[in-house]
Amino acid sequence: SVPRSFACMKRSRGADTSMSDDSLVLVTADNKSGFKNVTYDLQSRRYELRVQVGGKRKHLGAFKTAREAAVVYARTAEGKADAAAQQRPTGADAAAHAVRAAEREGLLLIPADRKDSTTGYKNVTHNVEQSGVRKYKLQMQKKGKRLSCGLFGTAEEAALAYARTPEGRADAERLRRPAPVPRTAAAIEAVQQAEREGLTLVLSANATGYKNVTVDQRKSKCQLQVRAAGRQQTIGLFDSPEEAALAYARTPQGRADAEQQQRRSAATSQPSSRPPSLP
């Protein structure tokens, strides 16, 4: 049987196919009729409208012109959905639309936290071997598993989808978090020394406020650890987080992270991520 959404549309002759609805959009296609689901029948010399419903091909009527058939299809729920997809921006327009949507919603498109990212956005990858136009995949880590959260036409659309999630909002909050305020003379000196050397202290959302810097409660010191050759290695112990952060900022890895941090700051329209200048 034909679904109710199509039943009222099925007709052959004398059908009201005038476009009285100004919002009606005809769904076009790259075929001989120029419209989706519309074909010309040589025997009847009419344009047939057939749609796929529940895995079966349903005949919805025969019409004098392809446009009449297209109008009937455009009035169905399925036709309206296809029209909406047809009007959706693609390529550069879609990317710009996603960026504007993020701005309207007060969201941040979270920059990638990996240096080898090809898209520039966190959790978004580009699969050139993926069929179709949607080649950007959004994946998220949940309960220890890497889950696919959808395919998108542009990296920005995928990034917008992530920005709307609780995880994306939490990342945005961390990016907006100001740099920690130095509390000791040694900490202030470390910040000033970083400025003199043209270095950027790499920030983090951890307890110390700086990447790879943790507090060793047993020794009442700040510990700097980095991952090298697949292992977590301790670089040293320091009296303040800022001193440890300065040591990290001087390393090649620290310089690379600082550059990435500055790109993130520019991408999210945030002020410089360096701690404020001190007297």
Phi and psi in degrees as GROMACS dihedral restraints (atoms count N, CA, C in turn):
[ dihedral_restraints ]
;  ai    aj    ak    al  type     phi  dphi    fc
    3     4     5     6     1   -85.7    20    10
    4     5     6     7     1   130.9    20    10
    6     7     8     9     1   -56.9    20    10
    7     8     9    10     1   152.9    20    10
    9    10    11    12     1   -56.2    20    10
   10    11    12    13     1   -35.2    20    10
   12    13    14    15     1   -62.2    20    10
   13    14    15    16     1   -24.0    20    10
   15    16    17    18     1  -103.1    20    10
   16    17    18    19     1   -24.1    20    10
   18    19    20    21     1   -58.5    20    10
   19    20    21    22     1   -43.0    20    10
   21    22    23    24     1   -72.9    20    10
   22    23    24    25     1   -11.9    20    10
   24    25    26    27     1   -93.8    20    10
   25    26    27    28     1   -18.3    20    10
   27    28    29    30     1   -74.3    20    10
   28    29    30    31     1   125.6    20    10
   30    31    32    33     1  -164.4    20    10
   31    32    33    34     1   168.3    20    10
   33    34    35    36     1  -124.8    20    10
   34    35    36    37     1   -76.5    20    10
   36    37    38    39     1  -103.2    20    10
   37    38    39    40     1   153.7    20    10
   39    40    41    42     1    69.7    20    10
   40    41    42    43     1    16.0    20    10
   42    43    44    45     1   -74.1    20    10
   43    44    45    46     1   148.1    20    10
   45    46    47    48     1   -83.5    20    10
   46    47    48    49     1    96.6    20    10
   48    49    50    51     1  -112.8    20    10
   49    50    51    52     1    20.9    20    10
   51    52    53    54     1   -72.1    20    10
   52    53    54    55     1   147.8    20    10
   54    55    56    57     1   -92.2    20    10
   55    56    57    58     1    71.0    20    10
   57    58    59    60     1   -75.5    20    10
   58    59    60    61     1   -21.5    20    10
   60    61    62    63     1   -88.2    20    10
   61    62    63    64     1   113.1    20    10
   63    64    65    66     1   -64.7    20    10
   64    65    66    67     1   -24.0    20    10
   66    67    68    69     1   -85.6    20    10
   67    68    69    70     1    -2.3    20    10
   69    70    71    72     1   -68.9    20    10
   70    71    72    73     1   130.9    20    10
   72    73    74    75     1  -120.6    20    10
   73    74    75    76     1   123.4    20    10
   75    76    77    78     1   -78.4    20    10
   76    77    78    79     1   136.2    20    10
   78    79    80    81     1   -89.5    20    10
   79    80    81    82     1   112.6    20    10
   81    82    83    84     1   -86.9    20    10
   82    83    84    85     1   164.9    20    10
   84    85    86    87     1  -154.4    20    10
   85    86    87    88     1   158.0    20    10
   87    88    89    90     1   -88.8    20    10
   88    89    90    91     1    67.0    20    10
   90    91    92    93     1  -135.6    20    10
   91    92    93    94     1  -175.1    20    10
   93    94    95    96     1   -68.3    20    10
   94    95    96    97     1   -31.3    20    10
   96    97    98    99     1   -81.3    20    10
   97    98    99   100     1   -25.7    20    10
   99   100   101   102     1    89.1    20    10
  100   101   102   103     1    -2.8    20    10
  102   103   104   105     1  -130.6    20    10
  103   104   105   106     1   146.5    20    10
  105   106   107   108     1   -66.3    20    10
  106   107   108   109     1   135.8    20    10
  108   109   110   111     1    69.4    20    10
  109   110   111   112     1    10.6    20    10
  111   112   113   114     1  -112.0    20    10
  112   113   114   115     1   124.8    20    10
  114   115   116   117     1  -132.6    20    10
  115   116   117   118     1   156.1    20    10
  117   118   119   120     1   -96.9    20    10
  118   119   120   121     1   129.1    20    10
  120   121   122   123     1   -99.6    20    10
  121   122   123   124     1   115.9    20    10
  123   124   125   126     1   -65.0    20    10
  124   125   126   127     1   -34.6    20    10
  126   127   128   129     1   -69.1    20    10
  127   128   129   130     1   -46.6    20    10
  129   130   131   132     1   -89.1    20    10
  130   131   132   133     1   -14.0    20    10
  132   133   134   135     1    57.8    20    10
  133   134   135   136     1    39.1    20    10
  135   136   137   138     1  -135.0    20    10
  136   137   138   139     1   164.0    20    10
  138   139   140   141     1   -92.3    20    10
  139   140   141   142     1   122.0    20    10
  141   142   143   144     1   -93.8    20    10
  142   143   144   145     1   140.6    20    10
  144   145   146   147     1  -112.4    20    10
  145   146   147   148     1   115.1    20    10
  147   148   149   150     1  -129.6    20    10
  148   149   150   151     1   138.4    20    10
  150   151   152   153     1  -131.6    20    10
  151   152   153   154     1   157.0    20    10
  153   154   155   156     1   -90.3    20    10
  154   155   156   157     1   117.6    20    10
  156   157   158   159     1  -132.5    20    10
  157   158   159   160     1   121.4    20    10
  159   160   161   162     1    57.2    20    10
  160   161   162   163     1    34.9    20    10
  162   163   164   165     1    81.8    20    10
  163   164   165   166     1     1.2    20    10
  165   166   167   168     1  -121.1    20    10
  166   167   168   169     1   150.0    20    10
  168   169   170   171     1   -88.5    20    10
  169   170   171   172     1   118.8    20    10
  171   172   173   174     1  -108.9    20    10
  172   173   174   175     1   137.8    20    10
  174   175   176   177     1   -93.5    20    10
  175   176   177   178     1   123.2    20    10
  177   178   179   180     1  -109.0    20    10
  178   179   180   181     1     3.2    20    10
  180   181   182   183     1   141.1    20    10
  181   182   183   184     1   166.8    20    10
  183   184   185   186     1  -123.3    20    10
  184   185   186   187     1   138.6    20    10
  186   187   188   189     1  -135.6    20    10
  187   188   189   190     1   156.0    20    10
  189   190   191   192     1   -68.0    20    10
  190   191   192   193     1   -36.7    20    10
  192   193   194   195     1  -126.8    20    10
  193   194   195   196     1   156.8    20    10
  195   196   197   198     1   -64.6    20    10
  196   197   198   199     1   -34.1    20    10
  198   199   200   201     1   -64.5    20    10
  199   200   201   202     1   -39.5    20    10
  201   202   203   204     1   -61.5    20    10
  202   203   204   205     1   -43.4    20    10
  204   205   206   207     1   -63.4    20    10
  205   206   207   208     1   -40.8    20    10
  207   208   209   210     1   -64.7    20    10
  208   209   210   211     1   -35.3    20    10
  210   211   212   213     1   -65.1    20    10
  211   212   213   214     1   -43.2    20    10
  213   214   215   216     1   -61.8    20    10
  214   215   216   217     1   -44.7    20    10
  216   217   218   219     1   -64.9    20    10
  217   218   219   220     1   -37.7    20    10
  219   220   221   222     1   -63.4    20    10
  220   221   222   223     1   -23.0    20    10
  222   223   224   225     1   -84.6    20    10
  223   224   225   226     1   -11.4    20    10
  225   226   227   228     1   -79.5    20    10
  226   227   228   229     1   161.7    20    10
  228   229   230   231     1   -61.9    20    10
  229   230   231   232     1   -39.0    20    10
  231   232   233   234     1   -67.5    20    10
  232   233   234   235     1   -38.8    20    10
  234   235   236   237     1   -65.8    20    10
  235   236   237   238     1   -38.7    20    10
  237   238   239   240     1   -66.7    20    10
  238   239   240   241     1   -37.1    20    10
  240   241   242   243     1   -65.7    20    10
  241   242   243   244     1   -41.6    20    10
  243   244   245   246     1   -65.1    20    10
  244   245   246   247     1   -36.9    20    10
  246   247   248   249     1   -65.3    20    10
  247   248   249   250     1   -40.9    20    10
  249   250   251   252     1   -63.3    20    10
  250   251   252   253     1   -41.2    20    10
  252   253   254   255     1   -66.4    20    10
  253   254   255   256     1   -35.6    20    10
  255   256   257   258     1   -66.0    20    10
  256   257   258   259     1   -34.8    20    10
  258   259   260   261     1   -84.4    20    10
  259   260   261   262     1   -11.7    20    10
  261   262   263   264     1   -63.6    20    10
  262   263   264   265     1   133.5    20    10
  264   265   266   267     1   -63.9    20    10
  265   266   267   268     1   151.5    20    10
  267   268   269   270     1  -128.6    20    10
  268   269   270   271     1   165.5    20    10
  270   271   272   273     1    58.5    20    10
  271   272   273   274     1  -134.6    20    10
  273   274   275   276     1   -61.0    20    10
  274   275   276   277     1   -35.6    20    10
  276   277   278   279     1   -64.0    20    10
  277   278   279   280     1   -41.4    20    10
  279   280   281   282     1   -65.9    20    10
  280   281   282   283     1   -39.8    20    10
  282   283   284   285     1   -62.9    20    10
  283   284   285   286     1   -46.2    20    10
  285   286   287   288     1   -64.6    20    10
  286   287   288   289     1   -37.6    20    10
  288   289   290   291     1   -63.3    20    10
  289   290   291   292     1   -40.8    20    10
  291   292   293   294     1   -65.4    20    10
  292   293   294   295     1   -41.2    20    10
  294   295   296   297     1   -63.4    20    10
  295   296   297   298     1   -43.2    20    10
  297   298   299   300     1   -65.8    20    10
  298   299   300   301     1   -37.9    20    10
  300   301   302   303     1   -63.1    20    10
  301   302   303   304     1   -40.9    20    10
  303   304   305   306     1   -61.9    20    10
  304   305   306   307     1   -42.0    20    10
  306   307   308   309     1   -64.1    20    10
  307   308   309   310     1   -42.7    20    10
  309   310   311   312     1   -63.5    20    10
  310   311   312   313     1   -36.9    20    10
  312   313   314   315     1   -88.2    20    10
  313   314   315   316     1    -0.5    20    10
  315   316   317   318     1    69.8    20    10
  316   317   318   319     1    31.6    20    10
  318   319   320   321     1  -104.7    20    10
  319   320   321   322     1   161.4    20    10
  321   322   323   324     1  -114.3    20    10
  322   323   324   325     1   132.4    20    10
  324   325   326   327     1   -79.6    20    10
  325   326   327   328     1   113.0    20    10
  327   328   329   330     1   -74.8    20    10
  328   329   330   331     1   119.3    20    10
  330   331   332   333     1   -65.1    20    10
  331   332   333   334     1   157.0    20    10
  333   334   335   336     1   -65.0    20    10
  334   335   336   337     1   144.7    20    10
  336   337   338   339     1  -103.3    20    10
  337   338   339   340     1    11.8    20    10
  339   340   341   342     1  -118.0    20    10
  340   341   342   343     1   136.5    20    10
  342   343   344   345     1   -68.7    20    10
  343   344   345   346     1   -24.3    20    10
  345   346   347   348     1   -92.4    20    10
  346   347   348   349     1    10.9    20    10
  348   349   350   351     1   -65.0    20    10
  349   350   351   352     1   135.4    20    10
  351   352   353   354     1   -97.2    20    10
  352   353   354   355     1    -7.5    20    10
  354   355   356   357     1  -107.5    20    10
  355   356   357   358     1   -24.5    20    10
  357   358   359   360     1    87.8    20    10
  358   359   360   361     1    -0.6    20    10
  360   361   362   363     1  -125.0    20    10
  361   362   363   364     1   144.7    20    10
  363   364   365   366     1   -64.9    20    10
  364   365   366   367     1   135.3    20    10
  366   367   368   369     1    67.8    20    10
  367   368   369   370     1     9.7    20    10
  369   370   371   372     1  -111.6    20    10
  370   371   372   373     1   126.2    20    10
  372   373   374   375     1  -122.7    20    10
  373   374   375   376     1   156.5    20    10
  375   376   377   378     1  -110.6    20    10
  376   377   378   379     1   117.3    20    10
  378   379   380   381     1  -107.2    20    10
  379   380   381   382     1    99.3    20    10
  381   382   383   384     1   -68.7    20    10
  382   383   384   385     1   -19.8    20    10
  384   385   386   387     1   -87.5    20    10
  385   386   387   388     1    -6.1    20    10
  387   388   389   390     1   -67.3    20    10
  388   389   390   391     1   133.3    20    10
  390   391   392   393     1   -74.4    20    10
  391   392   393   394     1   156.1    20    10
  393   394   395   396     1    83.0    20    10
  394   395   396   397     1  -173.4    20    10
  396   397   398   399     1   -90.3    20    10
  397   398   399   400     1   -14.2    20    10
  399   400   401   402     1   -92.1    20    10
  400   401   402   403     1    95.6    20    10
  402   403   404   405     1  -112.3    20    10
  403   404   405   406     1     1.6    20    10
  405   406   407   408     1  -104.7    20    10
  406   407   408   409     1   122.1    20    10
  408   409   410   411     1  -107.2    20    10
  409   410   411   412     1   135.7    20    10
  411   412   413   414     1  -103.3    20    10
  412   413   414   415     1   122.4    20    10
  414   415   416   417     1  -126.8    20    10
  415   416   417   418     1   142.6    20    10
  417   418   419   420     1  -135.1    20    10
  418   419   420   421     1   149.8    20    10
  420   421   422   423     1   -89.4    20    10
  421   422   423   424     1   119.0    20    10
  423   424   425   426     1  -138.3    20    10
  424   425   426   427     1   126.1    20    10
  426   427   428   429     1    52.6    20    10
  427   428   429   430     1    41.6    20    10
  429   430   431   432     1    78.1    20    10
  430   431   432   433     1     4.8    20    10
  432   433   434   435     1  -121.0    20    10
  433   434   435   436     1   147.0    20    10
  435   436   437   438     1   -91.5    20    10
  436   437   438   439     1   111.6    20    10
  438   439   440   441     1  -109.3    20    10
  439   440   441   442     1   140.2    20    10
  441   442   443   444     1   -82.8    20    10
  442   443   444   445     1   129.9    20    10
  444   445   446   447     1  -113.3    20    10
  445   446   447   448     1    12.9    20    10
  447   448   449   450     1   132.8    20    10
  448   449   450   451     1   161.7    20    10
  450   451   452   453     1  -114.0    20    10
  451   452   453   454     1   143.3    20    10
  453   454   455   456     1  -137.0    20    10
  454   455   456   457     1   159.8    20    10
  456   457   458   459     1   -77.7    20    10
  457   458   459   460     1   -25.5    20    10
  459   460   461   462     1  -137.4    20    10
  460   461   462   463     1   159.3    20    10
  462   463   464   465     1   -63.7    20    10
  463   464   465   466     1   -35.3    20    10
  465   466   467   468     1   -66.6    20    10
  466   467   468   469     1   -37.1    20    10
  468   469   470   471     1   -65.2    20    10
  469   470   471   472     1   -40.7    20    10
  471   472   473   474     1   -65.5    20    10
  472   473   474   475     1   -41.6    20    10
  474   475   476   477     1   -64.4    20    10
  475   476   477   478     1   -35.9    20    10
  477   478   479   480     1   -65.4    20    10
  478   479   480   481     1   -41.5    20    10
  480   481   482   483     1   -60.3    20    10
  481   482   483   484     1   -41.1    20    10
  483   484   485   486     1   -68.1    20    10
  484   485   486   487     1   -39.7    20    10
  486   487   488   489     1   -61.1    20    10
  487   488   489   490     1   -25.1    20    10
  489   490   491   492     1   -83.4    20    10
  490   491   492   493     1   -11.2    20    10
  492   493   494   495     1   -81.6    20    10
  493   494   495   496     1   160.4    20    10
  495   496   497   498     1   -57.6    20    10
  496   497   498   499     1   -37.3    20    10
  498   499   500   501     1   -65.3    20    10
  499   500   501   502     1   -40.8    20    10
  501   502   503   504     1   -65.8    20    10
  502   503   504   505     1   -39.0    20    10
  504   505   506   507     1   -66.8    20    10
  505   506   507   508     1   -36.9    20    10
  507   508   509   510     1   -66.1    20    10
  508   509   510   511     1   -40.0    20    10
  510   511   512   513     1   -62.6    20    10
  511   512   513   514     1   -40.9    20    10
  513   514   515   516     1   -63.3    20    10
  514   515   516   517     1   -40.0    20    10
  516   517   518   519     1   -63.4    20    10
  517   518   519   520     1   -38.2    20    10
  519   520   521   522     1   -67.1    20    10
  520   521   522   523     1   -38.4    20    10
  522   523   524   525     1   -66.0    20    10
  523   524   525   526     1   -33.3    20    10
  525   526   527   528     1   -80.4    20    10
  526   527   528   529     1   -12.7    20    10
  528   529   530   531     1   -65.6    20    10
  529   530   531   532     1   131.2    20    10
  531   532   533   534     1   -69.9    20    10
  532   533   534   535     1   160.8    20    10
  534   535   536   537     1   -66.3    20    10
  535   536   537   538     1   148.6    20    10
  537   538   539   540     1   -64.9    20    10
  538   539   540   541     1   152.6    20    10
  540   541   542   543     1   -93.3    20    10
  541   542   543   544     1   124.4    20    10
  543   544   545   546     1   -59.6    20    10
  544   545   546   547     1   138.4    20    10
  546   547   548   549     1  -114.9    20    10
  547   548   549   550     1    -8.5    20    10
  549   550   551   552     1  -128.1    20    10
  550   551   552   553     1   165.3    20    10
  552   553   554   555     1   -61.4    20    10
  553   554   555   556     1   -39.5    20    10
  555   556   557   558     1   -65.7    20    10
  556   557   558   559     1   -37.3    20    10
  558   559   560   561     1   -66.8    20    10
  559   560   561   562     1   -43.5    20    10
  561   562   563   564     1   -62.0    20    10
  562   563   564   565     1   -42.3    20    10
  564   565   566   567     1   -63.0    20    10
  565   566   567   568     1   -36.8    20    10
  567   568   569   570     1   -65.4    20    10
  568   569   570   571     1   -41.3    20    10
  570   571   572   573     1   -64.1    20    10
  571   572   573   574     1   -43.9    20    10
  573   574   575   576     1   -65.8    20    10
  574   575   576   577     1   -37.8    20    10
  576   577   578   579     1   -65.9    20    10
  577   578   579   580     1   -37.5    20    10
  579   580   581   582     1   -61.4    20    10
  580   581   582   583     1   -42.0    20    10
  582   583   584   585     1   -64.7    20    10
  583   584   585   586     1   -41.1    20    10
  585   586   587   588     1   -63.1    20    10
  586   587   588   589     1   -35.4    20    10
  588   589   590   591     1   -87.8    20    10
  589   590   591   592     1    -0.8    20    10
  591   592   593   594     1    70.7    20    10
  592   593   594   595     1    29.7    20    10
  594   595   596   597     1  -101.7    20    10
  595   596   597   598     1   158.1    20    10
  597   598   599   600     1  -117.8    20    10
  598   599   600   601     1   126.1    20    10
  600   601   602   603     1   -75.4    20    10
  601   602   603   604     1   125.8    20    10
  603   604   605   606     1   -81.8    20    10
  604   605   606   607     1   119.9    20    10
  606   607   608   609     1   -83.0    20    10
  607   608   609   610     1   162.9    20    10
  609   610   611   612     1  -153.6    20    10
  610   611   612   613     1   165.3    20    10
  612   613   614   615     1   -92.7    20    10
  613   614   615   616     1    15.0    20    10
  615   616   617   618     1   -82.4    20    10
  616   617   618   619     1  -175.3    20    10
  618   619   620   621     1   -65.0    20    10
  619   620   621   622     1   -28.9    20    10
  621   622   623   624     1   -87.8    20    10
  622   623   624   625     1   -22.8    20    10
  624   625   626   627     1    90.9    20    10
  625   626   627   628     1    -2.6    20    10
  627   628   629   630     1  -129.3    20    10
  628   629   630   631     1   143.5    20    10
  630   631   632   633     1   -65.9    20    10
  631   632   633   634     1   137.1    20    10
  633   634   635   636     1    67.6    20    10
  634   635   636   637     1    10.3    20    10
  636   637   638   639     1  -110.1    20    10
  637   638   639   640     1   124.9    20    10
  639   640   641   642     1  -129.2    20    10
  640   641   642   643     1   167.0    20    10
  642   643   644   645     1  -100.6    20    10
  643   644   645   646     1   124.7    20    10
  645   646   647   648     1   -90.8    20    10
  646   647   648   649     1   100.0    20    10
  648   649   650   651     1   -62.3    20    10
  649   650   651   652     1   -33.3    20    10
  651   652   653   654     1   -66.7    20    10
  652   653   654   655     1   -36.2    20    10
  654   655   656   657     1  -104.2    20    10
  655   656   657   658     1    -0.6    20    10
  657   658   659   660     1    53.4    20    10
  658   659   660   661     1    41.6    20    10
  660   661   662   663     1  -129.0    20    10
  661   662   663   664     1   164.7    20    10
  663   664   665   666     1   -98.6    20    10
  664   665   666   667     1   131.2    20    10
  666   667   668   669     1  -108.4    20    10
  667   668   669   670     1   135.1    20    10
  669   670   671   672     1  -106.0    20    10
  670   671   672   673     1   120.8    20    10
  672   673   674   675     1  -127.9    20    10
  673   674   675   676     1   138.9    20    10
  675   676   677   678     1  -131.1    20    10
  676   677   678   679     1   156.5    20    10
  678   679   680   681     1   -95.0    20    10
  679   680   681   682     1   123.0    20    10
  681   682   683   684     1  -142.4    20    10
  682   683   684   685     1   135.3    20    10
  684   685   686   687     1    53.5    20    10
  685   686   687   688     1    37.4    20    10
  687   688   689   690     1    78.1    20    10
  688   689   690   691     1     6.6    20    10
  690   691   692   693     1  -127.3    20    10
  691   692   693   694     1   150.6    20    10
  693   694   695   696     1   -86.8    20    10
  694   695   696   697     1   118.9    20    10
  696   697   698   699     1  -117.8    20    10
  697   698   699   700     1   137.4    20    10
  699   700   701   702     1   -84.1    20    10
  700   701   702   703     1   125.5    20    10
  702   703   704   705     1   -91.2    20    10
  703   704   705   706     1   -33.5    20    10
  705   706   707   708     1   171.5    20    10
  706   707   708   709     1   172.4    20    10
  708   709   710   711     1  -114.7    20    10
  709   710   711   712     1   141.4    20    10
  711   712   713   714     1  -137.4    20    10
  712   713   714   715     1   159.5    20    10
  714   715   716   717     1   -77.2    20    10
  715   716   717   718     1   -23.6    20    10
  717   718   719   720     1  -141.4    20    10
  718   719   720   721     1   156.3    20    10
  720   721   722   723     1   -58.9    20    10
  721   722   723   724     1   -35.6    20    10
  723   724   725   726     1   -65.9    20    10
  724   725   726   727     1   -37.3    20    10
  726   727   728   729     1   -66.6    20    10
  727   728   729   730     1   -40.4    20    10
  729   730   731   732     1   -66.1    20    10
  730   731   732   733     1   -40.9    20    10
  732   733   734   735     1   -64.4    20    10
  733   734   735   736     1   -35.9    20    10
  735   736   737   738     1   -64.9    20    10
  736   737   738   739     1   -42.3    20    10
  738   739   740   741     1   -61.0    20    10
  739   740   741   742     1   -40.1    20    10
  741   742   743   744     1   -69.3    20    10
  742   743   744   745     1   -38.9    20    10
  744   745   746   747     1   -62.1    20    10
  745   746   747   748     1   -23.9    20    10
  747   748   749   750     1   -81.6    20    10
  748   749   750   751     1   -12.7    20    10
  750   751   752   753     1   -83.2    20    10
  751   752   753   754     1   156.8    20    10
  753   754   755   756     1   -57.2    20    10
  754   755   756   757     1   -39.9    20    10
  756   757   758   759     1   -65.5    20    10
  757   758   759   760     1   -39.0    20    10
  759   760   761   762     1   -66.4    20    10
  760   761   762   763     1   -39.8    20    10
  762   763   764   765     1   -63.9    20    10
  763   764   765   766     1   -40.8    20    10
  765   766   767   768     1   -65.0    20    10
  766   767   768   769     1   -42.0    20    10
  768   769   770   771     1   -65.4    20    10
  769   770   771   772     1   -35.6    20    10
  771   772   773   774     1   -65.0    20    10
  772   773   774   775     1   -41.2    20    10
  774   775   776   777     1   -62.4    20    10
  775   776   777   778     1   -41.3    20    10
  777   778   779   780     1   -65.6    20    10
  778   779   780   781     1   -39.4    20    10
  780   781   782   783     1   -62.7    20    10
  781   782   783   784     1   -40.5    20    10
  783   784   785   786     1   -67.7    20    10
  784   785   786   787     1   -35.9    20    10
  786   787   788   789     1   -66.0    20    10
  787   788   789   790     1   -40.6    20    10
  789   790   791   792     1   -61.7    20    10
  790   791   792   793     1   -43.5    20    10
  792   793   794   795     1   -61.2    20    10
  793   794   795   796     1   -41.2    20    10
  795   796   797   798     1   -68.8    20    10
  796   797   798   799     1   -39.8    20    10
  798   799   800   801     1   -67.7    20    10
  799   800   801   802     1   -31.7    20    10
  801   802   803   804     1   -97.9    20    10
  802   803   804   805     1     8.8    20    10
  804   805   806   807     1    57.9    20    10
  805   806   807   808     1    33.8    20    10
  807   808   809   810     1   -94.9    20    10
  808   809   810   811     1   157.1    20    10
  810   811   812   813     1   -65.5    20    10
  811   812   813   814     1   167.6    20    10
  813   814   815   816     1   -51.1    20    10
  814   815   816   817     1   140.7    20    10
  816   817   818   819     1   -84.6    20    10
  817   818   819   820     1    -1.1    20    10
  819   820   821   822     1   -69.5    20    10
  820   821   822   823     1   146.8    20    10
  822   823   824   825     1   -60.6    20    10
  823   824   825   826     1   151.4    20    10
  825   826   827   828     1   -61.4    20    10
  826   827   828   829     1   149.0    20    10
  828   829   830   831     1   -62.8    20    10
  829   830   831   832     1   142.4    20    10
  831   832   833   834     1  -114.3    20    10
  832   833   834   835     1   151.9    20    10
